[in-house]
Amino acid sequence: MAREGSSRGSTPVRTRFAPSPSGDLHVGNIRTALYSWAWARHCGGSFVVRIEDTDRSRVSPDAVAGTLGALRWLGLDWDEGPDVGGEFGPYRQSDRLPLYREWVDRFLADGTAYHCYCSQEELDGERDEQRTQGLPSGYAGNCRELTTAQVTAHRREGRRPVVRFRMPEGSTVVRDTIRGEIVFDHANVPDFVVQRSDGYPLYNLAVSVDDAMMRITHIVRGDDLLASTPRQIAIHAAMGVAEADLPVYTHTPDILAADGSPLSSWHKAAGISWYRDQGYLPEAMVNYLALLGWSPGGDREELTLDALVESFDLERVGATAGRLDPRKLDAINGDKIRALPPDDLVARTMPFLTRAGLVSEPPTREQARTVASAAPLIQERLVHLTEAAGMLAFLLVPEHVFDVDPEEAARILTEDAKAVLEAAEAALRALPKWTDEAIERALRRTLVDELGRRPKRAFGPVRVAATGSRVSPPLFESLTLLGRERTLARIRRALDHHVGV
């Protein structure tokens, strides 16, 4: 089953991402998808998305949709897949079952595979005996050479066989872009099951058939799958794939949690949707995950998808496990937020304001205008888009709902703040024009120059009274957006209900 071209250099690059969606997509899987996509785009090749869903007990339609949605959110497109089709489809393994059975039948016919009638109890006992003797555990080949009489006896007992692949003698050399050549002695790779007794294929068979039939040239995946590679190469050989046409493997190291522990699926920071829900930009996730195991060289750390495509090279993927650094990710996310055009910032912020109940869906004209005016004021302060709700709530909540945070009131709206707020109320009420400049001049003259208060002690009570918190957009611009009537009403409310209470 030779492919067009006799070497990787003359064969068009085809990479794939083949998840088995059962929940939120792990960031480790996302990184392998990113590297696969970047290499295909760098080489002018094709990126294939294939859904491994033969285990229906794990894979759900919602999880498949979530996986494709996550890739789209990150900006990763694909040339072939379950939703776009392609020359080598179908792209769901559950739709390819007849193809797997066809290959199993071929392997049985040529002796590459055989029926195994061993029960689970027999296999467990075999492994216990191997451990007792200090031998490597694995299938001992009891059904490799069954006679016709033995097969007949097993069938009379009602045993339903699995199909095992017959590993040849010798060894397999796996050529990995990260680890170089790795030799697997077949004495340590026992015959393995490729089809269950119910006729369903197992992972090693399905993935090998798919990669061969879809002419995948480069496979990027986690190093937890390295041990399965000699089995898959053996299946490729049995299918007639020439050694020169085998895929190039890149087995990436783990991604660890910030404390160095494995980033298990139960960890809150393991799933990509957690980052989306926390207000990370897809550009930041792409930038950060690309650098978590790969380097473009030099001290360069700012990346876009286009820049990644231009400079990506599988040879530069490192062998050391990457450790999540929340501070670095936050720094990248903040930089990406600050680089957004104003209209884009508003569009990306709106879903978080809606989720917080501050903006309707769709937003009213007044809400849209308020957010558009206020977004530039908070852009420099945002680290996550979720923070926009807290910073803009004072502008968006109805007046009968607005209140000052009790802890802020106790800390800032003390008896000492009474003179500040009374003077601010009088100065602001007398303003002929309600502008940033006029508000700033009035408050500085009244509170700093005349009352002699330091700016922090002068403006702090006004900020808390008007916005409900010490954390808000710049004060003078905030009061301009809030408007004269609401500003004065809130200062009076603070004087009546909070100061000295």
Contacts in CASP RR format, 6 or more apart in sequence:
PFRMAT RR
TARGET T0000
AUTHOR 0000-0000-0000
METHOD contacts of the structure
MODEL  1
MAREGSSRGSTPVRTRFAPSPSGDLHVGNIRTALYSWAWARHCGGSFVVR
IEDTDRSRVSPDAVAGTLGALRWLGLDWDEGPDVGGEFGPYRQSDRLPLY
REWVDRFLADGTAYHCYCSQEELDGERDEQRTQGLPSGYAGNCRELTTAQ
VTAHRREGRRPVVRFRMPEGSTVVRDTIRGEIVFDHANVPDFVVQRSDGY
PLYNLAVSVDDAMMRITHIVRGDDLLASTPRQIAIHAAMGVAEADLPVYT
HTPDILAADGSPLSSWHKAAGISWYRDQGYLPEAMVNYLALLGWSPGGDR
EELTLDALVESFDLERVGATAGRLDPRKLDAINGDKIRALPPDDLVARTM
PFLTRAGLVSEPPTREQARTVASAAPLIQERLVHLTEAAGMLAFLLVPEH
VFDVDPEEAARILTEDAKAVLEAAEAALRALPKWTDEAIERALRRTLVDE
LGRRPKRAFGPVRVAATGSRVSPPLFESLTLLGRERTLARIRRALDHHVG
V
1 212 0 8 1.000
1 239 0 8 1.000
1 240 0 8 1.000
1 241 0 8 1.000
2 240 0 8 1.000
2 241 0 8 1.000
2 242 0 8 1.000
2 245 0 8 1.000
3 11 0 8 1.000
3 215 0 8 1.000
3 241 0 8 1.000
3 242 0 8 1.000
3 245 0 8 1.000
4 11 0 8 1.000
5 11 0 8 1.000
5 245 0 8 1.000
6 242 0 8 1.000
6 244 0 8 1.000
6 245 0 8 1.000
7 244 0 8 1.000
8 217 0 8 1.000
8 218 0 8 1.000
8 248 0 8 1.000
11 215 0 8 1.000
11 217 0 8 1.000
11 245 0 8 1.000
12 44 0 8 1.000
12 45 0 8 1.000
12 46 0 8 1.000
12 217 0 8 1.000
13 39 0 8 1.000
13 40 0 8 1.000
13 43 0 8 1.000
13 44 0 8 1.000
13 45 0 8 1.000
13 46 0 8 1.000
13 217 0 8 1.000
13 218 0 8 1.000
14 40 0 8 1.000
14 45 0 8 1.000
14 46 0 8 1.000
14 48 0 8 1.000
14 214 0 8 1.000
14 215 0 8 1.000
14 216 0 8 1.000
14 217 0 8 1.000
14 218 0 8 1.000
15 36 0 8 1.000
15 37 0 8 1.000
15 39 0 8 1.000
15 40 0 8 1.000
15 45 0 8 1.000
15 46 0 8 1.000
15 47 0 8 1.000
15 48 0 8 1.000
15 216 0 8 1.000
15 217 0 8 1.000
15 218 0 8 1.000
15 219 0 8 1.000
15 220 0 8 1.000
16 36 0 8 1.000
16 47 0 8 1.000
16 48 0 8 1.000
16 49 0 8 1.000
16 50 0 8 1.000
16 211 0 8 1.000
16 214 0 8 1.000
16 216 0 8 1.000
16 219 0 8 1.000
17 29 0 8 1.000
17 32 0 8 1.000
17 33 0 8 1.000
17 36 0 8 1.000
17 37 0 8 1.000
17 47 0 8 1.000
17 48 0 8 1.000
17 49 0 8 1.000
17 50 0 8 1.000
17 71 0 8 1.000
17 78 0 8 1.000
18 49 0 8 1.000
18 50 0 8 1.000
18 51 0 8 1.000
18 52 0 8 1.000
18 207 0 8 1.000
18 210 0 8 1.000
19 25 0 8 1.000
19 29 0 8 1.000
19 33 0 8 1.000
19 51 0 8 1.000
19 52 0 8 1.000
19 67 0 8 1.000
20 51 0 8 1.000
20 52 0 8 1.000
20 53 0 8 1.000
20 55 0 8 1.000
20 58 0 8 1.000
20 59 0 8 1.000
21 51 0 8 1.000
21 53 0 8 1.000
21 59 0 8 1.000
21 60 0 8 1.000
21 63 0 8 1.000
21 64 0 8 1.000
21 66 0 8 1.000
21 67 0 8 1.000
22 58 0 8 1.000
22 59 0 8 1.000
22 60 0 8 1.000
22 63 0 8 1.000
23 60 0 8 1.000
23 63 0 8 1.000
23 66 0 8 1.000
24 265 0 8 1.000
24 270 0 8 1.000
24 271 0 8 1.000
24 272 0 8 1.000
24 273 0 8 1.000
24 274 0 8 1.000
25 66 0 8 1.000
25 67 0 8 1.000
25 70 0 8 1.000
25 271 0 8 1.000
25 272 0 8 1.000
25 273 0 8 1.000
26 263 0 8 1.000
26 265 0 8 1.000
26 270 0 8 1.000
26 271 0 8 1.000
26 272 0 8 1.000
27 255 0 8 1.000
27 263 0 8 1.000
27 269 0 8 1.000
27 270 0 8 1.000
27 271 0 8 1.000
27 272 0 8 1.000
27 275 0 8 1.000
27 289 0 8 1.000
27 324 0 8 1.000
28 222 0 8 1.000
28 252 0 8 1.000
28 255 0 8 1.000
28 263 0 8 1.000
28 289 0 8 1.000
30 70 0 8 1.000
30 74 0 8 1.000
30 272 0 8 1.000
30 285 0 8 1.000
30 289 0 8 1.000
31 252 0 8 1.000
31 255 0 8 1.000
31 289 0 8 1.000
31 290 0 8 1.000
31 292 0 8 1.000
31 293 0 8 1.000
32 220 0 8 1.000
32 221 0 8 1.000
32 222 0 8 1.000
32 252 0 8 1.000
33 71 0 8 1.000
33 76 0 8 1.000
34 74 0 8 1.000
34 76 0 8 1.000
34 286 0 8 1.000
34 289 0 8 1.000
34 290 0 8 1.000
34 308 0 8 1.000
35 220 0 8 1.000
35 250 0 8 1.000
35 252 0 8 1.000
35 290 0 8 1.000
35 294 0 8 1.000
35 312 0 8 1.000
35 314 0 8 1.000
35 317 0 8 1.000
36 47 0 8 1.000
36 218 0 8 1.000
36 219 0 8 1.000
36 220 0 8 1.000
37 47 0 8 1.000
37 76 0 8 1.000
37 77 0 8 1.000
37 78 0 8 1.000
38 290 0 8 1.000
38 308 0 8 1.000
38 309 0 8 1.000
38 312 0 8 1.000
39 218 0 8 1.000
39 220 0 8 1.000
39 312 0 8 1.000
39 314 0 8 1.000
40 46 0 8 1.000
40 47 0 8 1.000
40 79 0 8 1.000
40 218 0 8 1.000
41 47 0 8 1.000
41 309 0 8 1.000
41 312 0 8 1.000
42 309 0 8 1.000
42 310 0 8 1.000
42 311 0 8 1.000
42 312 0 8 1.000
42 313 0 8 1.000
45 79 0 8 1.000
46 79 0 8 1.000
46 80 0 8 1.000
47 76 0 8 1.000
47 77 0 8 1.000
47 78 0 8 1.000
47 79 0 8 1.000
47 80 0 8 1.000
48 78 0 8 1.000
48 79 0 8 1.000
48 80 0 8 1.000
48 81 0 8 1.000
48 88 0 8 1.000
48 91 0 8 1.000
48 214 0 8 1.000
48 216 0 8 1.000
49 68 0 8 1.000
49 71 0 8 1.000
49 78 0 8 1.000
49 80 0 8 1.000
49 81 0 8 1.000
49 82 0 8 1.000
49 91 0 8 1.000
50 81 0 8 1.000
50 82 0 8 1.000
50 91 0 8 1.000
50 92 0 8 1.000
50 93 0 8 1.000
50 210 0 8 1.000
50 214 0 8 1.000
51 59 0 8 1.000
51 64 0 8 1.000
51 67 0 8 1.000
51 82 0 8 1.000
51 91 0 8 1.000
51 92 0 8 1.000
51 93 0 8 1.000
52 59 0 8 1.000
52 93 0 8 1.000
52 203 0 8 1.000
52 206 0 8 1.000
52 207 0 8 1.000
53 59 0 8 1.000
53 64 0 8 1.000
53 92 0 8 1.000
53 93 0 8 1.000
53 94 0 8 1.000
54 93 0 8 1.000
54 94 0 8 1.000
54 97 0 8 1.000
54 200 0 8 1.000
54 201 0 8 1.000
54 206 0 8 1.000
56 94 0 8 1.000
64 82 0 8 1.000
66 273 0 8 1.000
68 82 0 8 1.000
68 83 0 8 1.000
70 272 0 8 1.000
70 273 0 8 1.000
70 276 0 8 1.000
71 77 0 8 1.000
71 78 0 8 1.000
73 276 0 8 1.000
73 282 0 8 1.000
74 272 0 8 1.000
74 282 0 8 1.000
74 285 0 8 1.000
74 286 0 8 1.000
75 282 0 8 1.000
75 286 0 8 1.000
75 305 0 8 1.000
78 84 0 8 1.000
79 86 0 8 1.000
80 86 0 8 1.000
80 87 0 8 1.000
80 88 0 8 1.000
80 89 0 8 1.000
80 91 0 8 1.000
80 214 0 8 1.000
81 89 0 8 1.000
81 91 0 8 1.000
82 90 0 8 1.000
82 91 0 8 1.000
82 92 0 8 1.000
85 91 0 8 1.000
88 213 0 8 1.000
88 214 0 8 1.000
88 215 0 8 1.000
89 96 0 8 1.000
89 214 0 8 1.000
90 96 0 8 1.000
93 100 0 8 1.000
93 201 0 8 1.000
93 206 0 8 1.000
93 210 0 8 1.000
96 206 0 8 1.000
96 209 0 8 1.000
96 210 0 8 1.000
97 200 0 8 1.000
97 201 0 8 1.000
99 209 0 8 1.000
99 213 0 8 1.000
100 195 0 8 1.000
100 201 0 8 1.000
100 205 0 8 1.000
100 206 0 8 1.000
100 209 0 8 1.000
101 195 0 8 1.000
101 199 0 8 1.000
101 201 0 8 1.000
103 205 0 8 1.000
103 209 0 8 1.000
103 239 0 8 1.000
104 113 0 8 1.000
104 163 0 8 1.000
104 194 0 8 1.000
104 195 0 8 1.000
104 201 0 8 1.000
104 205 0 8 1.000
106 112 0 8 1.000
107 113 0 8 1.000
107 163 0 8 1.000
107 165 0 8 1.000
107 194 0 8 1.000
107 238 0 8 1.000
108 114 0 8 1.000
108 115 0 8 1.000
108 163 0 8 1.000
110 238 0 8 1.000
111 166 0 8 1.000
112 165 0 8 1.000
112 166 0 8 1.000
112 238 0 8 1.000
113 163 0 8 1.000
113 164 0 8 1.000
113 165 0 8 1.000
113 166 0 8 1.000
113 194 0 8 1.000
114 143 0 8 1.000
114 144 0 8 1.000
114 146 0 8 1.000
114 163 0 8 1.000
114 164 0 8 1.000
114 166 0 8 1.000
115 143 0 8 1.000
115 146 0 8 1.000
115 151 0 8 1.000
115 161 0 8 1.000
115 162 0 8 1.000
115 163 0 8 1.000
115 164 0 8 1.000
116 139 0 8 1.000
116 141 0 8 1.000
116 142 0 8 1.000
116 143 0 8 1.000
116 161 0 8 1.000
116 162 0 8 1.000
116 163 0 8 1.000
116 164 0 8 1.000
116 191 0 8 1.000
116 193 0 8 1.000
117 143 0 8 1.000
117 146 0 8 1.000
117 151 0 8 1.000
117 154 0 8 1.000
117 159 0 8 1.000
117 161 0 8 1.000
118 126 0 8 1.000
118 139 0 8 1.000
118 142 0 8 1.000
118 143 0 8 1.000
119 159 0 8 1.000
122 142 0 8 1.000
123 139 0 8 1.000
126 138 0 8 1.000
126 139 0 8 1.000
126 140 0 8 1.000
126 142 0 8 1.000
127 137 0 8 1.000
127 138 0 8 1.000
130 136 0 8 1.000
130 137 0 8 1.000
130 138 0 8 1.000
130 140 0 8 1.000
131 137 0 8 1.000
136 187 0 8 1.000
136 188 0 8 1.000
138 190 0 8 1.000
139 164 0 8 1.000
139 190 0 8 1.000
139 191 0 8 1.000
139 192 0 8 1.000
140 190 0 8 1.000
141 164 0 8 1.000
141 190 0 8 1.000
141 191 0 8 1.000
143 161 0 8 1.000
143 164 0 8 1.000
144 166 0 8 1.000
144 191 0 8 1.000
146 154 0 8 1.000
154 161 0 8 1.000
160 197 0 8 1.000
160 198 0 8 1.000
161 197 0 8 1.000
162 193 0 8 1.000
162 195 0 8 1.000
162 196 0 8 1.000
162 197 0 8 1.000
163 193 0 8 1.000
163 194 0 8 1.000
163 195 0 8 1.000
164 191 0 8 1.000
164 192 0 8 1.000
164 193 0 8 1.000
164 194 0 8 1.000
165 191 0 8 1.000
165 192 0 8 1.000
165 193 0 8 1.000
165 194 0 8 1.000
165 204 0 8 1.000
165 205 0 8 1.000
165 231 0 8 1.000
165 234 0 8 1.000
165 235 0 8 1.000
165 238 0 8 1.000
166 191 0 8 1.000
167 186 0 8 1.000
167 189 0 8 1.000
167 190 0 8 1.000
167 191 0 8 1.000
167 192 0 8 1.000
167 231 0 8 1.000
167 234 0 8 1.000
168 186 0 8 1.000
168 234 0 8 1.000
169 186 0 8 1.000
170 185 0 8 1.000
170 186 0 8 1.000
170 187 0 8 1.000
171 183 0 8 1.000
171 184 0 8 1.000
171 185 0 8 1.000
171 186 0 8 1.000
172 183 0 8 1.000
172 184 0 8 1.000
172 186 0 8 1.000
172 189 0 8 1.000
172 229 0 8 1.000
172 230 0 8 1.000
172 233 0 8 1.000
172 234 0 8 1.000
173 181 0 8 1.000
173 182 0 8 1.000
173 183 0 8 1.000
173 184 0 8 1.000
174 181 0 8 1.000
174 182 0 8 1.000
174 183 0 8 1.000
174 184 0 8 1.000
174 226 0 8 1.000
174 229 0 8 1.000
174 230 0 8 1.000
174 233 0 8 1.000
174 249 0 8 1.000
175 181 0 8 1.000
175 248 0 8 1.000
175 249 0 8 1.000
176 182 0 8 1.000
176 226 0 8 1.000
176 249 0 8 1.000
176 250 0 8 1.000
176 251 0 8 1.000
177 248 0 8 1.000
177 249 0 8 1.000
177 250 0 8 1.000
177 314 0 8 1.000
177 315 0 8 1.000
177 317 0 8 1.000
178 250 0 8 1.000
178 251 0 8 1.000
178 252 0 8 1.000
178 253 0 8 1.000
178 317 0 8 1.000
178 318 0 8 1.000
178 319 0 8 1.000
179 226 0 8 1.000
179 251 0 8 1.000
179 319 0 8 1.000
182 226 0 8 1.000
184 229 0 8 1.000
184 230 0 8 1.000
186 230 0 8 1.000
189 230 0 8 1.000
189 231 0 8 1.000
192 202 0 8 1.000
192 204 0 8 1.000
192 231 0 8 1.000
193 202 0 8 1.000
194 201 0 8 1.000
194 202 0 8 1.000
194 204 0 8 1.000
194 205 0 8 1.000
194 235 0 8 1.000
195 201 0 8 1.000
195 202 0 8 1.000
195 205 0 8 1.000
196 202 0 8 1.000
201 209 0 8 1.000
203 228 0 8 1.000
204 228 0 8 1.000
204 231 0 8 1.000
204 232 0 8 1.000
204 235 0 8 1.000
205 235 0 8 1.000
207 232 0 8 1.000
208 231 0 8 1.000
208 232 0 8 1.000
208 235 0 8 1.000
208 236 0 8 1.000
208 239 0 8 1.000
209 235 0 8 1.000
209 239 0 8 1.000
210 216 0 8 1.000
211 219 0 8 1.000
211 232 0 8 1.000
211 236 0 8 1.000
211 247 0 8 1.000
212 235 0 8 1.000
212 236 0 8 1.000
212 239 0 8 1.000
212 241 0 8 1.000
216 247 0 8 1.000
217 247 0 8 1.000
217 248 0 8 1.000
218 247 0 8 1.000
218 248 0 8 1.000
218 250 0 8 1.000
218 314 0 8 1.000
219 247 0 8 1.000
219 248 0 8 1.000
219 249 0 8 1.000
219 250 0 8 1.000
220 250 0 8 1.000
220 252 0 8 1.000
220 314 0 8 1.000
221 249 0 8 1.000
221 250 0 8 1.000
221 251 0 8 1.000
221 252 0 8 1.000
222 251 0 8 1.000
222 252 0 8 1.000
222 253 0 8 1.000
222 254 0 8 1.000
223 251 0 8 1.000
223 252 0 8 1.000
223 253 0 8 1.000
223 254 0 8 1.000
224 254 0 8 1.000
225 251 0 8 1.000
226 249 0 8 1.000
226 251 0 8 1.000
229 249 0 8 1.000
229 251 0 8 1.000
233 246 0 8 1.000
236 246 0 8 1.000
237 243 0 8 1.000
248 314 0 8 1.000
250 314 0 8 1.000
250 317 0 8 1.000
252 293 0 8 1.000
252 317 0 8 1.000
253 293 0 8 1.000
253 318 0 8 1.000
253 319 0 8 1.000
253 320 0 8 1.000
253 321 0 8 1.000
253 322 0 8 1.000
254 262 0 8 1.000
254 263 0 8 1.000
254 321 0 8 1.000
254 322 0 8 1.000
255 263 0 8 1.000
255 292 0 8 1.000
255 321 0 8 1.000
255 322 0 8 1.000
255 323 0 8 1.000
255 324 0 8 1.000
256 262 0 8 1.000
256 263 0 8 1.000
256 321 0 8 1.000
256 322 0 8 1.000
256 323 0 8 1.000
256 324 0 8 1.000
257 263 0 8 1.000
257 267 0 8 1.000
257 269 0 8 1.000
257 323 0 8 1.000
257 324 0 8 1.000
258 269 0 8 1.000
258 323 0 8 1.000
258 324 0 8 1.000
258 325 0 8 1.000
258 326 0 8 1.000
260 323 0 8 1.000
263 269 0 8 1.000
263 270 0 8 1.000
263 324 0 8 1.000
264 270 0 8 1.000
265 271 0 8 1.000
268 274 0 8 1.000
269 275 0 8 1.000
269 324 0 8 1.000
269 326 0 8 1.000
272 285 0 8 1.000
275 285 0 8 1.000
276 282 0 8 1.000
277 386 0 8 1.000
278 384 0 8 1.000
278 386 0 8 1.000
279 333 0 8 1.000
279 352 0 8 1.000
279 384 0 8 1.000
279 385 0 8 1.000
279 386 0 8 1.000
280 329 0 8 1.000
280 333 0 8 1.000
280 384 0 8 1.000
280 385 0 8 1.000
281 333 0 8 1.000
281 336 0 8 1.000
281 337 0 8 1.000
281 340 0 8 1.000
281 348 0 8 1.000
281 385 0 8 1.000
283 304 0 8 1.000
283 305 0 8 1.000
283 336 0 8 1.000
284 329 0 8 1.000
284 332 0 8 1.000
284 333 0 8 1.000
284 334 0 8 1.000
284 335 0 8 1.000
284 336 0 8 1.000
286 303 0 8 1.000
286 304 0 8 1.000
286 305 0 8 1.000
286 308 0 8 1.000
287 301 0 8 1.000
287 302 0 8 1.000
287 303 0 8 1.000
287 304 0 8 1.000
287 332 0 8 1.000
287 336 0 8 1.000
288 328 0 8 1.000
288 329 0 8 1.000
288 332 0 8 1.000
290 303 0 8 1.000
290 308 0 8 1.000
290 312 0 8 1.000
291 301 0 8 1.000
291 303 0 8 1.000
292 322 0 8 1.000
292 324 0 8 1.000
293 317 0 8 1.000
293 318 0 8 1.000
293 320 0 8 1.000
293 322 0 8 1.000
294 312 0 8 1.000
294 316 0 8 1.000
294 317 0 8 1.000
294 318 0 8 1.000
295 316 0 8 1.000
296 303 0 8 1.000
296 307 0 8 1.000
296 308 0 8 1.000
296 311 0 8 1.000
296 312 0 8 1.000
296 316 0 8 1.000
297 311 0 8 1.000
297 316 0 8 1.000
301 332 0 8 1.000
302 335 0 8 1.000
330 383 0 8 1.000
330 384 0 8 1.000
333 383 0 8 1.000
333 384 0 8 1.000
334 382 0 8 1.000
334 383 0 8 1.000
337 345 0 8 1.000
337 379 0 8 1.000
337 382 0 8 1.000
337 383 0 8 1.000
337 385 0 8 1.000
338 379 0 8 1.000
338 380 0 8 1.000
338 382 0 8 1.000
340 348 0 8 1.000
340 379 0 8 1.000
342 372 0 8 1.000
342 375 0 8 1.000
342 376 0 8 1.000
342 379 0 8 1.000
343 372 0 8 1.000
345 375 0 8 1.000
345 376 0 8 1.000
345 379 0 8 1.000
346 368 0 8 1.000
346 371 0 8 1.000
346 372 0 8 1.000
346 375 0 8 1.000
348 385 0 8 1.000
349 371 0 8 1.000
349 375 0 8 1.000
349 385 0 8 1.000
349 388 0 8 1.000
350 359 0 8 1.000
350 363 0 8 1.000
350 371 0 8 1.000
352 385 0 8 1.000
352 386 0 8 1.000
352 388 0 8 1.000
352 389 0 8 1.000
353 359 0 8 1.000
353 363 0 8 1.000
353 371 0 8 1.000
353 388 0 8 1.000
353 389 0 8 1.000
353 392 0 8 1.000
353 396 0 8 1.000
354 360 0 8 1.000
354 361 0 8 1.000
354 363 0 8 1.000
355 389 0 8 1.000
356 389 0 8 1.000
356 390 0 8 1.000
356 393 0 8 1.000
358 389 0 8 1.000
358 392 0 8 1.000
358 393 0 8 1.000
358 396 0 8 1.000
358 397 0 8 1.000
359 367 0 8 1.000
359 371 0 8 1.000
359 396 0 8 1.000
360 367 0 8 1.000
363 371 0 8 1.000
367 396 0 8 1.000
370 392 0 8 1.000
370 395 0 8 1.000
370 396 0 8 1.000
370 481 0 8 1.000
371 392 0 8 1.000
371 396 0 8 1.000
373 481 0 8 1.000
374 392 0 8 1.000
374 395 0 8 1.000
374 473 0 8 1.000
374 478 0 8 1.000
374 481 0 8 1.000
375 388 0 8 1.000
377 473 0 8 1.000
377 474 0 8 1.000
377 477 0 8 1.000
377 478 0 8 1.000
377 481 0 8 1.000
378 387 0 8 1.000
378 388 0 8 1.000
378 391 0 8 1.000
378 392 0 8 1.000
378 473 0 8 1.000
381 387 0 8 1.000
381 391 0 8 1.000
381 473 0 8 1.000
382 388 0 8 1.000
382 391 0 8 1.000
390 469 0 8 1.000
390 471 0 8 1.000
391 471 0 8 1.000
391 472 0 8 1.000
391 473 0 8 1.000
392 473 0 8 1.000
394 402 0 8 1.000
394 466 0 8 1.000
394 467 0 8 1.000
394 468 0 8 1.000
394 469 0 8 1.000
394 472 0 8 1.000
394 478 0 8 1.000
394 482 0 8 1.000
395 478 0 8 1.000
395 481 0 8 1.000
395 482 0 8 1.000
399 486 0 8 1.000
399 489 0 8 1.000
402 468 0 8 1.000
402 490 0 8 1.000
403 468 0 8 1.000
404 413 0 8 1.000
404 464 0 8 1.000
404 465 0 8 1.000
404 468 0 8 1.000
404 469 0 8 1.000
404 494 0 8 1.000
404 498 0 8 1.000
405 464 0 8 1.000
405 468 0 8 1.000
405 469 0 8 1.000
408 464 0 8 1.000
408 468 0 8 1.000
408 469 0 8 1.000
408 470 0 8 1.000
409 464 0 8 1.000
409 494 0 8 1.000
409 498 0 8 1.000
409 501 0 8 1.000
412 460 0 8 1.000
412 461 0 8 1.000
412 464 0 8 1.000
412 470 0 8 1.000
413 421 0 8 1.000
413 461 0 8 1.000
413 464 0 8 1.000
413 465 0 8 1.000
413 494 0 8 1.000
413 498 0 8 1.000
413 499 0 8 1.000
413 500 0 8 1.000
413 501 0 8 1.000
414 499 0 8 1.000
414 500 0 8 1.000
415 499 0 8 1.000
415 500 0 8 1.000
417 461 0 8 1.000
417 499 0 8 1.000
418 495 0 8 1.000
418 499 0 8 1.000
418 500 0 8 1.000
419 451 0 8 1.000
420 447 0 8 1.000
420 451 0 8 1.000
420 453 0 8 1.000
420 457 0 8 1.000
420 458 0 8 1.000
420 461 0 8 1.000
420 462 0 8 1.000
421 461 0 8 1.000
421 462 0 8 1.000
421 465 0 8 1.000
421 491 0 8 1.000
421 494 0 8 1.000
421 495 0 8 1.000
421 499 0 8 1.000
422 495 0 8 1.000
423 446 0 8 1.000
423 447 0 8 1.000
423 450 0 8 1.000
423 451 0 8 1.000
424 443 0 8 1.000
424 446 0 8 1.000
424 447 0 8 1.000
424 461 0 8 1.000
424 462 0 8 1.000
424 491 0 8 1.000
425 488 0 8 1.000
425 491 0 8 1.000
425 492 0 8 1.000
425 495 0 8 1.000
426 446 0 8 1.000
427 442 0 8 1.000
427 443 0 8 1.000
427 445 0 8 1.000
427 446 0 8 1.000
427 447 0 8 1.000
428 439 0 8 1.000
428 442 0 8 1.000
428 443 0 8 1.000
428 479 0 8 1.000
428 484 0 8 1.000
428 487 0 8 1.000
428 488 0 8 1.000
428 491 0 8 1.000
429 488 0 8 1.000
430 442 0 8 1.000
431 438 0 8 1.000
431 439 0 8 1.000
431 442 0 8 1.000
431 484 0 8 1.000
432 438 0 8 1.000
434 480 0 8 1.000
434 483 0 8 1.000
434 484 0 8 1.000
435 480 0 8 1.000
436 476 0 8 1.000
436 477 0 8 1.000
436 480 0 8 1.000
437 476 0 8 1.000
439 476 0 8 1.000
439 479 0 8 1.000
439 480 0 8 1.000
440 476 0 8 1.000
443 458 0 8 1.000
443 459 0 8 1.000
443 462 0 8 1.000
443 476 0 8 1.000
444 455 0 8 1.000
444 458 0 8 1.000
447 453 0 8 1.000
447 458 0 8 1.000
447 459 0 8 1.000
447 462 0 8 1.000
448 454 0 8 1.000
448 455 0 8 1.000
448 458 0 8 1.000
451 458 0 8 1.000
452 458 0 8 1.000
459 475 0 8 1.000
460 470 0 8 1.000
460 475 0 8 1.000
461 494 0 8 1.000
462 475 0 8 1.000
462 479 0 8 1.000
462 491 0 8 1.000
463 469 0 8 1.000
463 470 0 8 1.000
463 472 0 8 1.000
463 475 0 8 1.000
463 478 0 8 1.000
464 470 0 8 1.000
464 494 0 8 1.000
465 490 0 8 1.000
465 491 0 8 1.000
465 493 0 8 1.000
465 494 0 8 1.000
465 495 0 8 1.000
465 498 0 8 1.000
466 475 0 8 1.000
466 478 0 8 1.000
466 479 0 8 1.000
466 482 0 8 1.000
466 487 0 8 1.000
466 490 0 8 1.000
466 491 0 8 1.000
467 478 0 8 1.000
467 482 0 8 1.000
472 478 0 8 1.000
479 487 0 8 1.000
482 490 0 8 1.000
END
